[in-house]
């Protein structure tokens, strides 16, 4: 499977040739536009980390997707674990390069480019820090086009690329490699991350540039930079959001009988793959137009939206709650009744709208068809 051809847009035409402190400043803003649950202290750590690497090693070339042919080994990089843990257990700074070098040893050849697994929040900054520290270009694209919580939830997986061999590098100096994981990547990696103190840098999905070009979501780095350079509502323009409603949060419901992984025994997806966070419902009363009542079902992110009981939007598209005052993204776990909000939808990359893409995006979580009638009642 390959990603549908990408039509050049403003972000493509304005793509910088290299990333300096100026682009980092814009990326730091733009990468937060679609981020849900960003921990401010952890984000500052990641930003300072990337700034230090740029200052020490100089600008990072930004590699356009159409120039990937002929490029050798490309390695995807991401932060695994809880972002809050990054602020509690500060990085030594060499975690990314250790993870990349470990993958190089497993594959038997040097990396020639770094690609972000996704370009939201800390992950965009850590990918840039990795490229700077390794002296490699950063690919203008990523493996998701949005945020999904599990390592295997990528367009790379949809294209048949394997996450392993992969490597985890921890703030304690440990490096753990996984040569082959099959379909158990998350099962294997999560206990290692917990043992490491709650976070680690993961490098994986090793592939040549030509293979990467066929499956990545293109131009996500330059899109985030363009968004960060804009102001106000224009920051969302690169993603062309569709507004579902404007209204007031009427109630926030969270699971009260959840186990340590966030699941309750009677929950519709209690036997699914464990996800971070816990099941949450945000109820929004529309204050204009049809005056509908929206129910947003979330687990780590908003998975689908119901308008008067009918499905109005669902993953793999990204459903965001925005503050009506500053247009900032509201984390479902910080949603407060009485807050004026807008609910918008950003369409996912084409690969996510295939049957295989929808199934992978739902991995570990519910879809509207999995809920009974009682789940949509107010």
C-alpha positions as CSV (number, residue, x, y, z in Angstrom):
1,X,0.0,0.0,0.0
2,X,1.2,3.5,-0.7
3,X,0.0,6.9,0.3
4,X,-2.1,8.7,-2.3
5,X,-0.2,11.3,-4.3
6,X,0.2,14.5,-2.4
7,X,-0.8,17.8,-4.0
8,X,1.6,20.7,-3.3
9,X,0.2,23.2,-0.9
10,X,1.5,26.4,0.8
11,X,3.6,24.3,3.3
12,X,5.3,22.6,0.4
13,X,6.1,25.8,-1.4
14,X,7.4,27.4,1.7
15,X,9.5,24.4,2.9
16,X,12.8,25.5,4.4
17,X,16.0,23.9,3.2
18,X,17.3,23.5,6.7
19,X,16.1,23.9,10.2
20,X,17.7,26.6,12.4
21,X,16.7,28.2,15.7
22,X,14.0,30.2,13.8
23,X,12.4,27.1,12.3
24,X,12.6,25.4,15.7
25,X,10.6,28.2,17.3
26,X,7.9,27.9,14.6
27,X,8.0,24.1,14.8
28,X,7.6,24.2,18.6
29,X,4.4,26.2,18.2
30,X,3.0,24.3,15.2
31,X,3.7,20.9,16.7
32,X,1.4,21.7,19.5
33,X,-1.6,22.6,17.4
34,X,-2.8,19.1,17.1
35,X,-1.3,17.8,20.3
36,X,-3.7,16.5,23.0
37,X,-2.5,16.1,26.5
38,X,0.8,17.9,26.1
39,X,2.6,18.3,29.5
40,X,4.0,21.8,29.6
41,X,7.0,21.0,31.7
42,X,7.9,18.0,29.5
43,X,7.4,20.1,26.4
44,X,9.8,22.7,27.7
45,X,12.4,20.0,28.3
46,X,12.0,18.7,24.7
47,X,12.3,22.2,23.3
48,X,15.4,23.0,25.3
49,X,16.8,19.7,24.3
50,X,16.3,20.4,20.6
51,X,17.6,23.9,20.9
52,X,20.8,22.7,22.6
53,X,21.4,20.1,19.9
54,X,20.9,22.7,17.1
55,X,23.3,25.1,18.9
56,X,25.9,22.4,19.3
57,X,25.7,20.8,15.9
58,X,24.3,23.4,13.6
59,X,21.2,23.5,11.2
60,X,19.5,20.3,10.2
61,X,18.8,19.8,6.5
62,X,15.1,19.2,5.8
63,X,14.8,16.4,3.2
64,X,11.7,16.6,0.9
65,X,9.9,13.3,0.3
66,X,10.6,13.6,-3.5
67,X,14.3,13.4,-2.8
68,X,14.3,10.2,-0.9
69,X,15.1,8.0,-3.9
70,X,18.7,7.0,-3.6
71,X,18.8,7.7,0.2
72,X,19.9,4.6,2.2
73,X,18.8,3.6,5.7
74,X,16.2,5.8,7.3
75,X,15.2,5.4,10.9
76,X,12.0,6.5,12.6
77,X,12.3,8.1,16.1
78,X,9.7,8.7,18.8
79,X,9.3,9.3,22.5
80,X,7.7,6.2,24.2
81,X,6.0,6.4,27.5
82,X,4.5,9.3,29.5
83,X,5.5,12.8,28.5
84,X,5.2,13.8,32.2
85,X,8.0,11.4,33.0
86,X,10.3,13.3,30.7
87,X,10.1,16.3,33.1
88,X,10.6,14.2,36.2
89,X,13.6,12.2,34.9
90,X,15.6,14.5,32.7
91,X,17.4,13.2,29.6
92,X,21.1,12.9,29.4
93,X,20.9,14.0,25.8
94,X,22.5,11.0,24.1
95,X,19.4,8.8,24.2
96,X,18.4,9.4,20.6
97,X,21.9,8.8,19.1
98,X,22.3,5.6,21.2
99,X,19.0,4.3,19.9
100,X,19.9,5.1,16.3
101,X,23.3,3.5,16.6
102,X,21.8,0.4,18.1
103,X,19.5,0.0,15.1
104,X,22.5,0.6,12.8
105,X,24.3,-2.3,14.4
106,X,21.3,-4.6,14.1
107,X,20.8,-3.7,10.4
108,X,24.5,-3.6,9.6
109,X,24.7,-0.2,7.9
110,X,24.7,3.4,8.8
111,X,21.6,5.6,8.9
112,X,21.3,8.3,6.3
113,X,18.2,10.1,7.5
114,X,15.9,10.4,10.5
115,X,12.1,10.5,10.3
116,X,9.6,11.3,13.0
117,X,7.1,8.7,13.9
118,X,4.7,11.6,14.3
119,X,5.2,15.3,14.4
120,X,3.0,16.2,17.3
121,X,4.4,17.9,20.4
122,X,7.6,16.4,21.9
123,X,8.0,13.9,19.1
124,X,8.7,16.6,16.5
125,X,11.3,18.2,18.7
126,X,13.0,14.9,19.7
127,X,13.2,13.9,16.0
128,X,14.9,17.2,15.3
129,X,17.2,16.8,18.2
130,X,18.1,13.3,17.0
131,X,18.9,14.5,13.5
132,X,21.1,17.3,14.8
133,X,23.0,15.0,17.2
134,X,23.5,12.3,14.5
135,X,24.5,14.8,11.9
136,X,21.7,13.6,9.6
137,X,18.8,15.2,7.6
138,X,15.3,15.1,8.9
139,X,12.7,13.8,6.4
140,X,9.8,16.2,5.8
141,X,7.1,13.7,6.7
142,X,6.1,11.1,9.3
143,X,4.6,7.8,10.0
144,X,1.1,8.9,11.1
145,X,0.1,12.3,9.9
146,X,-1.7,12.6,13.3
147,X,-1.3,11.1,16.7
148,X,-2.0,7.5,17.6
149,X,-0.9,5.9,20.9
150,X,0.6,2.6,19.9
151,X,4.0,2.1,18.1
152,X,2.5,-0.1,15.5
153,X,-0.3,2.3,14.6
154,X,1.5,3.9,11.6
155,X,1.2,4.1,7.8
156,X,4.5,2.2,7.8
157,X,2.7,-0.8,9.2
158,X,0.0,-0.4,6.6
159,X,2.6,-0.5,3.9
160,X,4.1,-3.7,5.3
161,X,7.1,-2.2,7.1
162,X,8.0,-3.8,10.4
163,X,8.8,-1.7,13.6
164,X,11.6,-4.1,14.5
165,X,14.5,-4.3,14.6
166,X,14.1,-1.4,17.0
167,X,16.0,0.0,20.0
168,X,15.1,1.7,23.2
169,X,17.4,4.1,24.9
170,X,16.6,5.1,28.5
171,X,17.6,8.2,30.6
172,X,19.5,5.7,32.9
173,X,21.9,4.8,30.1
174,X,20.3,1.5,29.2
175,X,20.0,0.4,25.5
176,X,17.6,-2.5,24.8
177,X,17.1,-3.9,21.3
178,X,14.3,-6.0,19.9
179,X,15.3,-7.8,16.8
180,X,11.9,-9.2,15.9
181,X,8.5,-8.5,17.5
182,X,5.8,-9.8,15.1
183,X,2.5,-8.2,16.2
184,X,3.6,-7.9,19.9
185,X,5.6,-4.6,19.7
186,X,3.5,-2.8,22.3
187,X,3.4,-5.8,24.6
188,X,7.2,-6.0,24.6
189,X,8.0,-2.3,24.7
190,X,5.6,-1.0,27.3
191,X,7.1,-3.1,30.3
192,X,10.6,-2.0,29.2
193,X,9.5,1.7,29.2
194,X,8.0,1.3,32.7
195,X,11.1,-0.3,34.0
196,X,13.2,2.5,32.5
197,X,11.3,5.1,34.6
198,X,8.4,6.0,32.4
199,X,10.0,7.1,29.1
200,X,12.5,6.2,26.6
201,X,13.5,7.1,23.0
202,X,12.6,4.5,20.5
203,X,14.3,4.1,17.1
204,X,12.8,1.7,14.6
205,X,11.1,1.0,11.3
206,X,14.4,0.9,9.4
207,X,13.9,1.2,5.7
208,X,15.5,2.6,2.6
209,X,14.5,6.1,1.4
210,X,12.7,4.7,-1.7
211,X,10.5,2.5,0.5
212,X,9.9,5.4,3.0
213,X,8.8,7.7,0.1
214,X,6.1,5.3,-0.9
215,X,4.5,5.1,2.5
216,X,5.1,8.1,4.7
217,X,2.7,11.0,5.2
218,X,4.5,13.8,3.4
219,X,5.3,17.4,4.4
220,X,4.2,17.2,8.0
221,X,7.3,19.0,9.3
222,X,7.0,21.9,7.0
223,X,3.2,22.0,7.6
224,X,3.8,22.3,11.4
225,X,6.4,25.0,10.8
226,X,3.9,27.0,8.6
227,X,1.3,26.6,11.3
228,X,3.7,27.8,13.9
229,X,4.5,30.9,11.9
230,X,0.8,31.8,11.5
231,X,-1.3,33.4,14.2
232,X,-4.8,32.9,15.7
233,X,-7.2,30.6,13.8
234,X,-4.8,30.6,10.8
235,X,-2.7,28.1,12.6
236,X,-5.2,25.4,11.8
237,X,-5.4,26.4,8.1
238,X,-2.7,23.9,6.9
239,X,-4.9,21.0,8.1
240,X,-8.2,22.4,6.7
241,X,-10.3,21.6,9.8
242,X,-14.1,21.0,9.6
243,X,-16.1,22.4,12.5
244,X,-18.7,20.0,14.0
245,X,-20.1,22.4,16.6
246,X,-19.7,25.3,19.0
247,X,-21.1,25.0,22.5
248,X,-20.5,24.5,26.2
249,X,-19.2,21.5,27.9
250,X,-22.2,20.1,29.9
251,X,-20.5,17.2,31.7
252,X,-17.4,15.1,31.8
253,X,-17.8,11.4,32.7
254,X,-14.9,9.2,33.5
255,X,-14.7,5.5,34.3
256,X,-15.1,5.0,38.1
257,X,-14.3,1.2,38.2
258,X,-11.2,1.2,36.0
259,X,-8.3,-1.0,36.8
260,X,-4.7,0.1,36.8
261,X,-4.5,0.2,33.0
262,X,-7.7,2.3,32.9
263,X,-10.2,-0.4,32.1
264,X,-13.3,-1.4,34.0
265,X,-14.6,-5.0,33.9
266,X,-17.9,-3.9,32.3
267,X,-16.4,-1.5,29.7
268,X,-17.1,-2.3,26.1
269,X,-13.4,-2.6,25.2
270,X,-12.1,-4.0,28.5
271,X,-10.4,-6.9,26.8
272,X,-8.7,-4.8,24.1
273,X,-5.1,-3.8,24.0
274,X,-4.3,-1.6,26.9
275,X,-4.1,2.1,26.1
276,X,-2.7,5.0,28.2
277,X,-5.2,7.2,30.0
278,X,-8.8,6.1,30.9
279,X,-12.2,6.1,29.2
280,X,-13.8,9.5,29.2
281,X,-17.0,11.0,27.8
282,X,-17.3,14.7,27.2
283,X,-20.8,16.0,26.7
284,X,-21.2,19.3,24.7
285,X,-24.4,21.2,24.3
286,X,-24.4,23.1,21.0
287,X,-25.4,26.7,21.5
288,X,-26.2,27.6,17.9
289,X,-27.8,26.2,14.8
290,X,-29.6,22.9,15.5
291,X,-28.8,23.0,19.3
292,X,-27.7,19.4,19.1
293,X,-26.2,17.4,22.0
294,X,-22.7,16.0,21.3
295,X,-21.1,13.1,23.1
296,X,-17.3,12.7,22.5
297,X,-16.0,9.3,23.5
298,X,-12.3,9.3,24.3
299,X,-9.6,7.1,25.5
300,X,-6.2,8.8,25.2
301,X,-7.9,10.9,22.4
302,X,-11.4,11.5,21.1
303,X,-12.3,8.3,19.2
304,X,-15.7,9.4,17.9
305,X,-18.4,12.1,18.2
306,X,-22.1,11.4,18.4
307,X,-24.6,14.2,17.5
308,X,-28.0,13.4,19.1
309,X,-26.9,9.7,19.1
310,X,-25.8,9.6,15.4
311,X,-22.1,9.3,14.5
312,X,-20.9,12.7,13.3
313,X,-17.2,11.9,13.1
314,X,-14.8,9.0,14.1
315,X,-11.2,7.9,14.1
316,X,-9.0,7.7,12.1
317,X,-9.9,11.4,11.5
318,X,-8.7,13.5,14.4
319,X,-11.4,15.1,16.5
320,X,-10.2,18.0,18.6
321,X,-11.8,20.1,21.3
322,X,-10.7,23.7,21.0
323,X,-11.1,26.5,23.6
324,X,-13.5,29.0,22.1
325,X,-11.4,31.9,23.6
326,X,-7.8,31.1,22.4
327,X,-8.4,28.1,20.0
328,X,-6.0,26.0,22.0
329,X,-6.5,22.2,22.1
330,X,-8.3,21.1,25.2
331,X,-7.2,17.7,26.6
332,X,-10.2,15.5,27.4
333,X,-8.7,14.8,30.9
334,X,-8.6,18.6,31.5
335,X,-12.1,19.3,30.1
336,X,-14.2,21.3,32.6
337,X,-18.0,21.7,32.5
338,X,-19.1,25.2,31.6
339,X,-16.2,25.8,29.2
340,X,-17.1,27.3,25.8
341,X,-15.5,25.1,23.1
342,X,-15.5,24.3,19.4
343,X,-15.3,20.7,18.2
344,X,-13.4,20.3,14.9
345,X,-12.4,17.4,12.7
346,X,-9.2,17.1,10.7
347,X,-9.2,14.4,8.0
348,X,-6.6,11.7,8.4
349,X,-4.2,10.7,5.6
350,X,-5.7,8.6,2.8
351,X,-4.1,5.4,4.0
352,X,-6.1,5.5,7.3
353,X,-9.3,5.5,5.3
354,X,-8.7,2.0,3.9
355,X,-10.3,-1.0,5.6
356,X,-6.9,-2.0,7.0
357,X,-6.2,1.6,8.1
358,X,-9.5,1.9,10.0
359,X,-8.9,-1.4,11.7
360,X,-5.4,-0.4,12.7
361,X,-6.5,3.0,14.0
362,X,-9.2,1.3,16.2
363,X,-6.6,-1.1,17.7
364,X,-7.0,-1.1,21.4
365,X,-10.1,1.1,21.4
366,X,-13.8,1.1,20.5
367,X,-15.6,2.0,17.4
368,X,-19.2,3.3,17.3
369,X,-20.5,-0.1,16.3
370,X,-19.0,-1.6,19.5
371,X,-21.3,0.3,21.8
372,X,-24.8,-0.5,22.8
373,X,-27.7,1.9,22.8
374,X,-27.1,2.7,26.5
375,X,-23.8,4.2,25.7
376,X,-25.2,7.0,23.6
377,X,-27.8,8.1,26.1
378,X,-27.3,11.4,28.0
